[in-house]
Amino acid sequence: MTLDEMNIPQVIKKEAADLMRRVELADGLLELATAGGMTEGFMIGINCLKALRPNDVDALEILFSQAMDRKMR
């Protein structure tokens, strides 16, 4: 599943896309770690607010994890 395919609120989708872009454009380990921390904080906020269904939270976490994995290669 891609971010575009997810049926989540547009405001969350936009922020997730911005964070994904930060991960993809990170130049060096420090920037990548910072971007990864931002995605974690974003997901903590989403969970605290119960802004998404559990399966959407899982899907979004997978997308962020995959982006980090691709960047680390």
C-alpha positions, 0 to 999 in steps of 0.5 A: 500500500502507498500513502496515496492509496491510504484512506486517511484524512488529507491533513494527516496524509500531507504531513506524512508525505512531508515527513516521508520526503524528509527521510528520502532527502536526508543527507547523512546519518544525522539528518536521517536520524532526525527525520526518523525521530520526527516520524516517531513523534508524529506516530506517537501523536497520532496514537495519543489522539486516536486519529487513525484506526489501528490498521491505518496506524500500522500501515503508516508505520510500515511505510515510514519503516520502509522509507528508512530502510531504503535510505539506509541501503 
